């Protein structure tokens, strides 16, 4: 669970996993077997087209190679799918993740209450950045609630762990977390949990449930301030002399839409966003002349760099992820987190980002993978025995 914590630690862990898979025949066979799952093949196709788009990109090759290497994160999809294909292994993965995030939530609370800075970081920013911390805390809380409500046969220890995790994580999300992306994630999880119940009366109560969640955000000082700031920044976009998070996004989106007109089918190529954006804002002054490599919208970024073809391939990958059908509870968990990433990608580049990208590919592989063929599974079980 090093992905939200340290990029260096994550890279070392990745390297160790790659070496392990290369050195172990059984793991290689299982990796290859995942290619029979459309989710995996479409993910690799997406990565291949992104790499291919470097051929028509005007960006320097040093930048393109760096970005190509960063897309190795897609390999986490088949790796996770080859390891966490059974319900038991998925549950182990989830419980491990929940415990890890709960520990960070408790440490965050301690730093908040005693006014401490750990590793020169604020309590809302211990995990990479405040957005990552808020989102993964909500993911862990949602996973805990789902296991408690719908997973049969949980041991007493696991149930107690999930209850403690819910308290630590949700309290942190409502009082310490400052990420507006996290609040969006929480609302999506509330809707998904209500729908999953499949009880007509509960589903009819969805507006009330959502209203309760929004009311908690409104009544809690930190979320209330952060949400109010969005409207203030957008309303004062033409009057504010300094760049703001929400105001910048609006301007980025407006300028990016103009860039799309030149090469709508195949885009401008890998890592071309900054160069094309610089041309677009030529002659502008003040903070509106700020150059960006990311329009803070995953779909616009794909359209700029890989065009409509790239966006179609991306949605094919999403379609096949949603089409995966492991056990019902893990289908629900996997799809819900994927929906959070899709929702937040309207305001961020979560699939392209290093940390968030690795997390979602790993998550989809672990939660949405289906078991390998019977012959392969039998060989694997004999190998373990």
Number of C-alpha atoms within 10 A of each C-alpha: 15 16 22 20 17 13 14 11 13 17 13 12 15 17 12 12 14 14 11 13 17 13 11 10 11 16 17 15 15 22 21 13 17 25 16 11 18 17 27 26 17 21 22 20 18 22 20 13 17 22 19 15 21 24 14 15 20 16 19 12 14 9 13 21 14 11 18 18 10 15 21 15 21 22 20 24 28 27 24 22 30 25 18 21 20 18 17 10 14 20 18 12 17 21 19 13 17 25 18 15 25 25 14 19 28 17 16 25 21 13 18 17 10 8 11 15 14 13 7 9 14 18 25 25 21 22 24 16 16 20 20 24 26 29 26 23 29 25 23 24 27 25 27 25 17 18 21 17 12 13 13 8 8 13 9 9 8 16 18 13 17 24 15 15 26 22 15 22 30 21 15 23 27 22 16 23 27 23 23 19 20 26 24 16 25 26 18 19 22 16 16 20 20 19 16 17 13 10 10 10 9 14 17 12 12 17 11 12 17 17 13 12 15 17 12 14 20 17 12 14 13 17 24 17 14 17 16 11 15 15 13 12 18 18 13 12 18 10 9 13 11 11 15 16 12 18 21 21 19 16 16 22 17 12 16 23 13 12 20 20 11 11 16 16 17 20 26 28 25 29 28 24 26 15 16 21 23 15 11 16 16 10 8 10 9 9 14 17 15 15 19 15 14 21 28 22 19 22 22 26 26 25 25 32 28 31 22 20 15 24 22 15 19 19 14 18 21 18 14 16 24 19 14 19 16 18 15 12 17 24 19 22 25 25 21 24 25 19 18 22 23 18 16 23 19 15 19 22 23 23 22 19 16 18 21 20 21 24 23 22 23 21 23 27 28 28 31 29 32 20 19 20 12 9 9 15 13 12 14 16 10 9 9 8 6
